[in-house]
């Protein structure tokens, strides 16, 4: 990789060493999330960092050892590049550009590894919060997280492959990278989710009494923070809920629109109008109600990409012979009802 991100080396080195503030950690993550090549560059630098072992108290950097590790990493046959019995090293202009960067970083790392112990004692947290828009971020281990609107996520500054725990307030979809069998934990307000490497959706809003997880790939352990003995194991297609002061309820996912907030796609397949109204209310954060119980017999089929509420309601009213009335942020569907024998 060409040295076009050299201006970021100091910040990356500072974050890896543990001297970066929470604001600088957030700045680096924002830069990593901006472009895939930024994340690739960060991973390459981090891989070089990991060539060195965690220091112990009183650690004195061994630059020669660091160079030896680097040379073994860069060259398939080090003897071709190192004189036997000599400390003379291959000149850096013989290396590929990205290797020059890696070598430079390794020397910086070797000179500053003593600071890592101090970093691990700090309790600072890195935080992200969304307002009205969704956002995708990378965690330090390269796991991906899609944050729904009005969602907060935080993790300790010592987040790494051996310690992967995030705090969640809101809704998020996780694609967790496997890390040598090390678990990944999402902590809500009453529940906890533990995985190795999988994808799942977690909903844990502070002001809502219900927390839930839905599993798409892999295996998930879902438990109560109040009673750790209360735990269920979930597989793809499984869903579990935990309500305050109640037990865990496990079921199969039935709602195709679970990830509509992430995919921006709503799909209904012969759904009752009552269920359609519930799902629309959840997606648009508006109250959509049926004026008459007889409207529950109406059924609807349709798919919407990047849906707009008014457009969706117009299609539904035309399909179900109903009308819609708006009052503030509320929408009310009214009509004569449907003959269920005539519905598809």
C-alpha positions as CSV (number, residue, x, y, z in Angstrom):
1,X,0.0,0.0,0.0
2,X,1.4,3.4,-0.9
3,X,2.3,5.8,1.8
4,X,-0.6,8.1,1.1
5,X,-2.0,7.8,4.7
6,X,1.3,8.7,6.4
7,X,-0.5,11.6,8.1
8,X,-2.5,9.1,10.0
9,X,0.4,7.0,11.3
10,X,0.9,9.1,14.4
11,X,-2.7,8.9,15.4
12,X,-2.9,5.2,14.7
13,X,0.3,4.6,16.7
14,X,-1.0,6.7,19.5
15,X,-4.3,4.8,19.7
16,X,-2.6,1.4,19.5
17,X,-0.1,2.5,22.2
18,X,-3.0,3.6,24.5
19,X,-2.1,7.3,24.8
20,X,-5.1,8.5,22.7
21,X,-8.0,10.3,24.3
22,X,-11.6,9.1,23.8
23,X,-12.0,11.9,21.3
24,X,-8.9,10.8,19.3
25,X,-10.2,7.2,19.4
26,X,-13.4,8.4,17.9
27,X,-11.6,10.4,15.3
28,X,-9.6,7.4,14.1
29,X,-12.7,5.2,14.0
30,X,-14.6,7.8,11.9
31,X,-11.7,7.8,9.5
32,X,-11.6,4.0,9.4
33,X,-15.3,3.9,8.7
34,X,-15.1,6.5,5.9
35,X,-13.6,4.1,3.3
36,X,-12.8,0.4,3.0
37,X,-9.2,1.1,2.1
38,X,-8.8,3.1,5.4
39,X,-9.9,0.0,7.3
40,X,-7.5,-2.2,5.3
41,X,-4.6,0.2,6.0
42,X,-5.4,0.2,9.7
43,X,-5.5,-3.6,9.8
44,X,-2.1,-3.9,8.1
45,X,-0.6,-1.5,10.6
46,X,-2.2,-3.3,13.5
47,X,-0.9,-6.6,12.2
48,X,2.6,-5.2,12.4
49,X,1.9,-4.0,15.9
50,X,0.9,-7.5,16.9
51,X,4.3,-8.8,15.9
52,X,5.5,-7.6,19.2
53,X,4.3,-9.2,22.5
54,X,2.6,-7.4,25.3
55,X,5.3,-6.0,27.6
56,X,5.8,-6.7,31.2
57,X,6.7,-4.3,34.0
58,X,10.1,-2.8,33.4
59,X,10.1,-3.6,29.7
60,X,13.0,-2.3,27.7
61,X,12.4,-2.2,23.9
62,X,14.6,-4.5,21.9
63,X,14.8,-2.9,18.5
64,X,17.0,-5.7,17.1
65,X,14.4,-8.3,18.1
66,X,11.7,-6.2,16.6
67,X,13.6,-5.9,13.3
68,X,14.1,-9.7,13.3
69,X,10.4,-10.3,13.7
70,X,9.7,-7.8,10.9
71,X,12.2,-9.4,8.5
72,X,10.7,-12.9,9.2
73,X,7.3,-11.4,8.4
74,X,8.3,-9.6,5.2
75,X,10.6,-12.2,3.6
76,X,9.9,-15.8,2.9
77,X,13.7,-16.5,3.0
78,X,15.4,-14.0,5.4
79,X,18.9,-15.4,4.6
80,X,18.7,-13.9,1.2
81,X,18.4,-10.4,2.8
82,X,20.4,-10.7,6.0
83,X,24.1,-11.4,6.2
84,X,24.8,-14.4,8.3
85,X,26.3,-13.4,11.7
86,X,25.8,-9.7,11.0
87,X,23.4,-7.1,12.2
88,X,23.4,-5.2,9.0
89,X,19.9,-4.9,7.7
90,X,18.3,-4.6,4.3
91,X,18.0,-1.0,3.3
92,X,14.4,0.3,3.4
93,X,14.4,1.3,-0.3
94,X,14.5,-2.4,-1.2
95,X,11.1,-2.8,0.5
96,X,7.7,-2.3,-1.0
97,X,6.1,1.0,0.0
98,X,3.7,-0.6,2.4
99,X,6.6,-2.5,4.0
100,X,8.5,0.7,4.5
101,X,5.5,2.0,6.4
102,X,5.2,-1.2,8.4
103,X,8.9,-1.1,9.3
104,X,8.6,2.5,10.5
105,X,5.6,1.7,12.6
106,X,7.3,-1.3,14.1
107,X,10.2,0.9,15.3
108,X,7.8,3.4,16.8
109,X,6.0,0.6,18.5
110,X,9.2,-0.9,19.9
111,X,10.1,2.5,21.4
112,X,6.8,3.1,23.1
113,X,5.5,-0.3,24.2
114,X,6.1,0.5,27.9
115,X,3.0,2.7,27.8
116,X,0.6,-0.2,27.2
117,X,0.5,-1.3,30.8
118,X,-0.6,2.2,31.8
119,X,-3.3,2.1,29.1
120,X,-4.8,-1.1,30.4
121,X,-5.3,0.5,33.8
122,X,-7.4,3.3,32.4
123,X,-11.2,3.2,32.5
124,X,-12.0,5.6,29.6
125,X,-14.7,4.6,27.2
126,X,-15.1,5.2,23.5
127,X,-18.7,6.2,22.7
128,X,-20.8,6.5,19.6
129,X,-24.3,7.9,19.4
130,X,-26.7,8.4,16.5
131,X,-29.4,11.1,16.2
132,X,-32.1,10.8,13.5
133,X,-29.9,8.8,11.1
134,X,-28.5,5.3,11.0
135,X,-24.8,4.7,10.9
136,X,-22.4,1.8,10.3
137,X,-19.1,1.7,12.3
138,X,-16.2,-0.7,12.7
139,X,-15.1,-1.8,16.2
140,X,-11.3,-2.1,16.9
141,X,-11.4,-5.8,16.2
142,X,-13.0,-5.1,12.7
143,X,-16.4,-6.3,13.7
144,X,-19.2,-4.3,12.0
145,X,-22.1,-2.6,13.8
146,X,-25.1,-0.9,12.2
147,X,-26.6,1.5,14.7
148,X,-30.3,2.4,14.4
149,X,-31.4,6.0,14.9
150,X,-31.2,7.3,18.5
151,X,-28.8,4.5,19.6
152,X,-25.8,4.7,21.8
153,X,-22.9,2.2,22.0
154,X,-19.8,2.3,24.1
155,X,-16.8,0.1,24.9
156,X,-13.7,0.2,27.1
157,X,-10.6,1.7,25.8
158,X,-8.8,-1.6,26.3
159,X,-11.2,-3.3,23.8
160,X,-9.2,-6.0,22.0
161,X,-9.4,-9.6,20.8
162,X,-9.1,-10.8,24.4
163,X,-11.6,-8.4,25.9
164,X,-14.6,-7.6,23.6
165,X,-17.6,-6.1,25.4
166,X,-19.9,-3.3,24.3
167,X,-22.7,-1.5,26.1
168,X,-25.8,-0.8,24.1
169,X,-28.7,1.6,24.5
170,X,-31.0,1.3,21.5
171,X,-31.0,-1.1,18.5
172,X,-28.0,-2.4,16.6
173,X,-27.2,-5.2,14.1
174,X,-23.8,-6.9,14.7
175,X,-21.5,-8.8,12.4
176,X,-18.9,-10.1,14.8
177,X,-15.5,-11.3,13.6
178,X,-14.2,-14.5,15.1
179,X,-11.1,-14.0,17.2
180,X,-9.4,-17.2,18.3
181,X,-12.4,-18.5,20.2
182,X,-12.7,-15.3,22.3
183,X,-16.3,-14.3,23.0
184,X,-18.0,-11.0,22.1
185,X,-20.5,-9.6,24.6
186,X,-23.3,-7.1,24.2
187,X,-24.6,-5.7,27.5
188,X,-28.0,-4.1,27.5
189,X,-29.9,-2.8,30.6
190,X,-31.3,-6.1,31.8
191,X,-30.0,-8.7,29.4
192,X,-26.7,-9.8,28.0
193,X,-25.7,-11.4,24.6
194,X,-22.6,-13.6,24.3
195,X,-21.3,-14.9,20.9
196,X,-18.1,-16.1,19.2
197,X,-18.6,-15.0,15.6
198,X,-22.0,-14.4,14.2
199,X,-24.7,-11.9,13.1
200,X,-27.6,-10.8,15.2
201,X,-29.9,-7.9,16.0
202,X,-30.3,-6.5,19.5
203,X,-32.9,-4.1,20.8
204,X,-32.3,-2.7,24.3
205,X,-33.7,0.8,24.8
206,X,-33.4,2.3,28.2
207,X,-37.0,3.5,28.4
208,X,-38.6,0.2,27.1
209,X,-39.2,-2.7,29.5
210,X,-38.5,-5.3,26.8
211,X,-35.1,-6.4,25.5
212,X,-34.7,-8.8,22.6
213,X,-32.2,-10.5,20.3
214,X,-32.8,-12.1,16.9
215,X,-30.2,-14.4,15.4
216,X,-29.3,-14.6,11.7
217,X,-26.1,-16.7,11.7
218,X,-24.1,-18.6,14.3
219,X,-24.9,-19.3,17.9
220,X,-25.9,-16.8,20.6
221,X,-26.2,-17.1,24.4
222,X,-28.9,-14.8,25.8
223,X,-29.1,-14.3,29.6
224,X,-30.5,-12.2,32.3
225,X,-28.0,-9.9,34.1
226,X,-30.1,-10.3,37.3
227,X,-30.0,-14.1,37.3
228,X,-27.1,-15.6,35.3
229,X,-28.7,-19.0,35.6
230,X,-31.4,-17.9,33.4
231,X,-29.9,-18.4,29.9
232,X,-31.0,-19.7,26.5
233,X,-29.0,-20.7,23.5
234,X,-30.2,-19.4,20.1
235,X,-29.6,-20.5,16.6
236,X,-30.4,-18.9,13.2
237,X,-34.1,-18.0,13.0
238,X,-34.4,-17.9,16.8
239,X,-35.6,-14.9,18.8
240,X,-35.6,-14.3,22.6
241,X,-37.2,-11.6,24.8
242,X,-36.6,-10.5,28.3
243,X,-39.0,-8.3,30.2
244,X,-38.1,-6.7,33.5
245,X,-39.0,-8.9,36.4
246,X,-40.1,-11.7,34.1
247,X,-38.4,-14.7,32.5
248,X,-36.9,-15.2,29.1
249,X,-39.3,-16.1,26.3
250,X,-37.9,-17.9,23.3
251,X,-39.7,-18.1,19.9
252,X,-39.1,-18.3,16.1
253,X,-38.7,-15.2,14.1
254,X,-41.9,-14.5,12.0
255,X,-41.5,-10.9,11.1
256,X,-39.7,-10.5,7.7
257,X,-39.2,-6.8,8.5
258,X,-37.0,-7.3,11.6
259,X,-34.1,-5.6,9.8
260,X,-36.2,-3.1,7.8
261,X,-34.5,-0.3,9.7
262,X,-31.1,-1.4,8.3
263,X,-32.1,-2.5,4.8
264,X,-34.7,0.2,4.2
265,X,-37.0,-2.3,2.8
266,X,-40.5,-3.3,3.9
267,X,-42.2,-6.5,2.7
268,X,-45.7,-7.9,3.5
269,X,-46.9,-11.3,2.3
270,X,-50.7,-11.6,2.9
271,X,-50.4,-10.0,6.2
272,X,-53.4,-8.9,8.3
273,X,-54.0,-5.2,8.2
274,X,-53.6,-5.2,12.0
275,X,-50.0,-6.6,11.7
276,X,-49.2,-4.3,8.9
277,X,-50.2,-1.3,11.1
278,X,-48.0,-2.6,13.9
279,X,-45.0,-3.0,11.7
280,X,-45.5,0.4,10.1
281,X,-45.7,2.0,13.5
282,X,-42.4,0.4,14.6
283,X,-40.6,1.4,11.4
284,X,-41.8,5.0,11.0
285,X,-42.1,5.7,14.8
286,X,-45.7,6.9,14.2
287,X,-48.9,5.6,15.7
288,X,-50.9,3.9,13.0
289,X,-54.3,2.4,14.2
290,X,-57.4,0.8,12.8
291,X,-60.6,2.6,13.6
292,X,-62.7,-0.5,13.5
293,X,-62.1,-4.1,14.5
294,X,-63.6,-5.3,11.2
295,X,-60.6,-3.9,9.4
296,X,-58.5,-6.6,10.9
297,X,-59.9,-9.0,8.4
298,X,-58.2,-7.1,5.5
299,X,-55.0,-8.5,4.3
300,X,-52.2,-6.9,2.3
301,X,-49.3,-8.0,0.1
302,X,-46.6,-5.6,-1.1
303,X,-42.9,-4.6,-1.0
304,X,-41.5,-1.1,-0.6
305,X,-37.9,0.0,-1.2
306,X,-36.8,3.1,0.8
307,X,-40.4,3.5,1.9
308,X,-42.1,6.8,2.6
309,X,-45.1,6.6,5.0
310,X,-47.6,8.6,3.0
311,X,-46.8,6.6,-0.2
312,X,-47.1,3.3,1.7
313,X,-50.4,4.3,3.2
314,X,-51.8,5.4,-0.2
315,X,-51.0,2.0,-1.7
316,X,-52.6,0.2,1.3
317,X,-55.8,2.2,1.2
318,X,-56.2,1.5,-2.5
319,X,-55.6,-2.2,-2.0
320,X,-57.9,-2.6,1.0
321,X,-60.7,-0.1,0.2
322,X,-59.9,2.0,3.2
323,X,-59.1,5.7,3.8
324,X,-56.5,7.3,6.1
325,X,-56.9,10.3,8.4
326,X,-54.0,12.1,10.0
327,X,-54.1,13.7,13.4
328,X,-50.8,15.1,14.5
329,X,-48.3,12.2,14.4
330,X,-51.1,9.7,14.4
331,X,-52.7,8.0,11.4
332,X,-56.0,6.2,11.4
333,X,-57.2,3.7,8.9
334,X,-61.0,3.6,8.4
335,X,-63.4,1.9,6.1
336,X,-66.2,-0.7,5.7
337,X,-63.9,-3.7,6.2
338,X,-62.9,-6.5,3.9
339,X,-64.5,-9.7,2.9
340,X,-61.7,-12.2,3.8
341,X,-63.0,-14.7,1.3
342,X,-62.1,-12.2,-1.5
343,X,-58.6,-11.5,-0.2
344,X,-55.6,-13.3,-1.7
